[in-house]
Amino acid sequence: MGYVTRLDVITSIIQSIILVVIIAKTVKLTIDSKSSLLPFFFALAMSGNLLSNFYWIAYDFLKPDTRMPMACNEIAENATILLLCAGLDTILKDKRKEAGEIAFAILFIGVNIVLWIVWSGEWFQDILFGIPYMYLFWLLMRGLISREVLSQKERWLAAAAGTLVMSMQTPRYVMEGDVFNYASFAVTIAVTVWLGVLSVRRKDFFLATTFFLWTQLSMFLSSDVYYYVFFFANTIAMIVMFPLVKKELAADG
């Protein structure tokens, strides 16, 4: 088992321990609260992440240092996204279908899907499993806008940063050199830190879930040390999300 595979196993185990704690606390919250479905869906979503980690760990032990084919972990990850959508839908009050928001969600996630296909060559599963991300992205935009969690200037900044990252990710696959690589990850890390800080300060579940989604998408576009930076940020995002489930329940009650 090589160094990278061992690091995969260690980081997955650490995240799994944290997930077990989050799930246990959320299950208790679900039992105590009968007025909201959010903790129920959140517990199931985190369980999907946990099962994905278990699969990764088992695969790394059974077939170390080999690329994983289309597997159960992708189904578990997609279940996480769909269950987060279900939870967010229960607390989203303003569900107006704004054409601009829908178009941006389809375009932004669509570009991500194309990049996944270019990297993996697995077009069928990348399209199939990528579609739910479009719905989650739209739900998050609708929630952030309707709740006025971000100012208009901050929303434009986030959209510009996301577009910039995608535009710099694309040349990485067709041009030699590391200029676009370094620039892309510098912007991606900056947005990650920004979303993390805002999530802690503003204490909104839609914003924290945006932080989670951003780190997830960043992981899919990363390798080497960058992947572990975003994996760590993804774990932090899940930790930040749990107390905000409790806050949503308090506001609902």
C-alpha positions as CSV (number, residue, x, y, z in Angstrom):
1,M,0.0,0.0,0.0
2,G,1.6,3.3,-1.2
3,Y,1.8,6.5,0.7
4,V,-1.2,8.1,-1.0
5,T,-3.4,5.1,-0.4
6,R,-2.4,5.1,3.3
7,L,-3.2,8.8,3.5
8,D,-6.6,8.1,1.9
9,V,-7.3,5.5,4.5
10,I,-6.2,7.7,7.5
11,T,-8.2,10.7,6.3
12,S,-11.3,8.6,5.6
13,I,-11.1,7.0,9.0
14,I,-10.8,10.4,10.8
15,Q,-13.8,11.8,8.8
16,S,-15.8,8.6,9.5
17,I,-15.3,9.0,13.3
18,I,-16.5,12.6,13.1
19,L,-19.5,11.5,10.9
20,V,-20.5,8.8,13.5
21,V,-20.7,11.5,16.2
22,I,-22.7,13.9,13.9
23,I,-25.1,11.1,12.9
24,A,-25.6,10.0,16.5
25,K,-26.4,13.5,17.6
26,T,-28.6,14.2,14.7
27,V,-30.6,11.0,15.3
28,K,-31.2,12.1,18.9
29,L,-32.3,15.5,17.5
30,T,-34.7,13.7,15.1
31,I,-36.2,11.7,18.0
32,D,-36.6,14.8,20.2
33,S,-38.1,16.9,17.4
34,K,-41.4,16.0,15.7
35,S,-41.9,19.3,14.0
36,S,-39.3,19.1,11.2
37,L,-38.0,16.6,8.7
38,L,-34.6,18.4,8.3
39,P,-32.7,16.5,11.0
40,F,-34.1,13.2,9.6
41,F,-32.8,14.0,6.1
42,F,-29.6,15.4,7.4
43,A,-28.8,12.2,9.4
44,L,-29.5,10.1,6.3
45,A,-27.3,12.4,4.1
46,M,-24.4,12.1,6.5
47,S,-25.0,8.3,6.6
48,G,-24.5,8.3,2.8
49,N,-21.1,10.0,3.3
50,L,-20.2,7.5,6.0
51,L,-21.0,4.5,3.8
52,S,-19.0,6.1,1.0
53,N,-16.0,6.3,3.3
54,F,-16.4,2.7,4.4
55,Y,-16.4,1.6,0.8
56,W,-13.2,3.7,0.1
57,I,-11.5,2.2,3.1
58,A,-12.4,-1.4,2.1
59,Y,-11.4,-0.9,-1.5
60,D,-8.0,0.6,-0.5
61,F,-7.3,-2.5,1.6
62,L,-8.5,-5.0,-0.9
63,K,-7.0,-3.3,-4.1
64,P,-4.4,-0.8,-2.9
65,D,-3.0,1.7,-5.3
66,T,-5.5,1.1,-8.1
67,R,-8.1,3.4,-9.6
68,M,-11.7,2.6,-8.3
69,P,-14.2,1.9,-11.1
70,M,-17.8,3.0,-11.0
71,A,-18.8,1.8,-7.6
72,C,-21.1,1.9,-4.6
73,N,-19.4,5.0,-3.2
74,E,-20.7,7.1,-6.0
75,I,-24.2,5.9,-5.3
76,A,-23.8,6.8,-1.6
77,E,-22.4,10.2,-2.5
78,N,-25.3,10.9,-4.8
79,A,-27.7,9.7,-2.1
80,T,-26.1,12.3,0.2
81,I,-26.8,15.1,-2.4
82,L,-30.4,14.0,-2.9
83,L,-31.1,13.8,0.8
84,L,-29.6,17.2,1.4
85,C,-32.0,18.4,-1.4
86,A,-34.9,16.9,0.5
87,G,-33.9,18.5,3.7
88,L,-33.4,21.9,2.2
89,D,-36.7,21.7,0.4
90,T,-38.5,21.3,3.8
91,I,-37.1,24.7,5.0
92,L,-37.1,26.7,1.8
93,K,-40.0,29.1,2.0
94,D,-39.6,31.0,-1.3
95,K,-39.6,28.4,-4.1
96,R,-40.0,30.8,-7.1
97,K,-38.5,29.4,-10.3
98,E,-36.3,32.2,-11.5
99,A,-35.0,31.4,-15.0
100,G,-31.6,33.1,-14.4
101,E,-30.9,31.0,-11.3
102,I,-31.9,27.8,-13.0
103,A,-29.8,28.6,-16.1
104,F,-26.7,29.4,-14.0
105,A,-27.1,26.2,-11.9
106,I,-27.3,24.1,-15.1
107,L,-24.4,25.9,-16.7
108,F,-22.1,25.8,-13.7
109,I,-22.7,22.2,-12.8
110,G,-22.7,21.3,-16.5
111,V,-19.2,22.6,-16.9
112,N,-18.1,20.6,-13.8
113,I,-19.6,17.4,-15.4
114,V,-17.7,18.1,-18.6
115,L,-14.5,18.4,-16.7
116,W,-15.2,15.2,-14.8
117,I,-15.8,13.4,-18.1
118,V,-12.5,14.8,-19.6
119,W,-10.6,13.6,-16.5
120,S,-12.2,10.2,-16.1
121,G,-13.6,9.3,-19.5
122,E,-16.7,7.9,-17.7
123,W,-19.4,10.0,-19.4
124,F,-22.5,8.0,-18.5
125,Q,-22.0,7.9,-14.7
126,D,-20.7,11.5,-14.6
127,I,-23.8,12.8,-16.3
128,L,-26.2,10.5,-14.4
129,F,-24.7,11.4,-11.0
130,G,-24.1,15.0,-11.8
131,I,-27.7,16.0,-12.5
132,P,-28.8,16.0,-8.8
133,Y,-26.0,18.6,-8.1
134,M,-27.8,21.0,-10.4
135,Y,-30.9,20.8,-8.2
136,L,-28.9,21.2,-5.0
137,F,-27.1,24.2,-6.5
138,W,-30.4,25.8,-7.5
139,L,-31.9,25.2,-4.0
140,L,-28.9,26.8,-2.4
141,M,-29.1,29.9,-4.6
142,R,-32.8,30.2,-4.0
143,G,-32.3,29.9,-0.3
144,L,-29.4,32.4,-0.1
145,I,-31.2,34.9,-2.2
146,S,-34.6,34.6,-0.5
147,R,-33.1,34.7,3.0
148,E,-30.8,37.5,2.0
149,V,-27.9,35.7,3.6
150,L,-25.5,37.2,1.1
151,S,-25.6,40.7,-0.2
152,Q,-26.0,41.3,-3.9
153,K,-22.3,42.3,-4.2
154,E,-21.3,39.0,-2.4
155,R,-23.5,37.0,-4.7
156,W,-21.9,38.5,-7.7
157,L,-18.4,38.0,-6.2
158,A,-19.2,34.3,-5.6
159,A,-20.6,33.8,-9.2
160,A,-17.5,35.6,-10.7
161,A,-15.1,33.5,-8.6
162,G,-16.9,30.2,-9.5
163,T,-16.8,31.2,-13.2
164,L,-13.1,32.1,-13.0
165,V,-12.2,28.8,-11.4
166,M,-14.1,26.9,-14.2
167,S,-12.5,29.0,-16.9
168,M,-9.0,28.3,-15.5
169,Q,-9.7,24.6,-14.9
170,T,-10.4,24.0,-18.6
171,P,-7.0,25.0,-20.0
172,R,-5.3,22.7,-17.5
173,Y,-6.3,19.7,-19.7
174,V,-5.1,21.1,-23.0
175,M,-2.1,23.3,-22.1
176,E,1.3,22.5,-20.7
177,G,2.7,24.3,-17.6
178,D,1.4,24.9,-14.1
179,V,0.3,28.6,-14.4
180,F,-3.5,27.8,-14.7
181,N,-3.1,25.0,-12.1
182,Y,-1.7,27.2,-9.4
183,A,-4.0,30.2,-10.3
184,S,-7.1,28.0,-10.3
185,F,-6.4,26.4,-6.9
186,A,-5.4,29.7,-5.4
187,V,-8.8,31.1,-6.2
188,T,-10.5,27.9,-5.2
189,I,-8.8,27.9,-1.8
190,A,-9.6,31.6,-1.3
191,V,-13.3,31.0,-1.9
192,T,-13.2,27.9,0.4
193,V,-11.8,30.0,3.2
194,W,-14.3,32.8,2.5
195,L,-17.3,30.5,2.5
196,G,-16.0,28.8,5.7
197,V,-15.6,32.0,7.6
198,L,-19.0,33.3,6.4
199,S,-20.7,30.0,7.4
200,V,-19.4,30.3,10.9
201,R,-20.2,34.0,11.3
202,R,-23.7,34.1,9.7
203,K,-24.9,30.7,11.0
204,D,-27.2,29.8,8.1
205,F,-27.8,26.3,7.0
206,F,-28.1,27.2,3.3
207,L,-24.7,29.0,3.5
208,A,-23.0,26.1,5.3
209,T,-24.4,23.6,2.8
210,T,-23.0,25.9,0.0
211,F,-19.6,25.6,1.8
212,F,-20.1,21.8,1.8
213,L,-21.0,21.7,-1.9
214,W,-18.1,23.9,-2.9
215,T,-15.6,21.7,-1.1
216,Q,-17.1,18.6,-2.6
217,L,-16.8,20.0,-6.2
218,S,-13.3,21.2,-5.4
219,M,-12.3,17.7,-4.3
220,F,-13.6,16.3,-7.6
221,L,-11.4,18.7,-9.6
222,S,-8.3,18.1,-7.5
223,S,-5.4,15.7,-7.0
224,D,-2.3,15.4,-4.7
225,V,-2.1,17.8,-1.8
226,Y,-5.0,20.0,-3.1
227,Y,-7.4,17.0,-2.7
228,Y,-6.6,16.7,1.0
229,V,-6.9,20.4,1.6
230,F,-10.5,20.3,0.3
231,F,-11.2,17.0,2.0
232,F,-10.3,18.6,5.3
233,A,-12.5,21.6,4.4
234,N,-15.3,19.2,3.5
235,T,-15.1,17.7,7.0
236,I,-15.1,21.1,8.6
237,A,-18.2,22.0,6.5
238,M,-20.1,19.0,7.9
239,I,-19.1,19.9,11.5
240,V,-20.4,23.5,10.8
241,M,-23.7,22.2,9.4
242,F,-24.8,20.2,12.4
243,P,-25.4,23.0,14.9
244,L,-27.2,24.9,12.2
245,V,-29.7,22.1,11.9
246,K,-30.5,22.7,15.5
247,K,-30.8,26.5,14.8
248,E,-33.3,25.7,12.0
249,L,-35.4,23.7,14.4
250,A,-35.4,26.5,17.0
251,A,-36.4,29.0,14.4
252,D,-39.2,26.7,13.2
253,G,-40.4,26.1,16.7
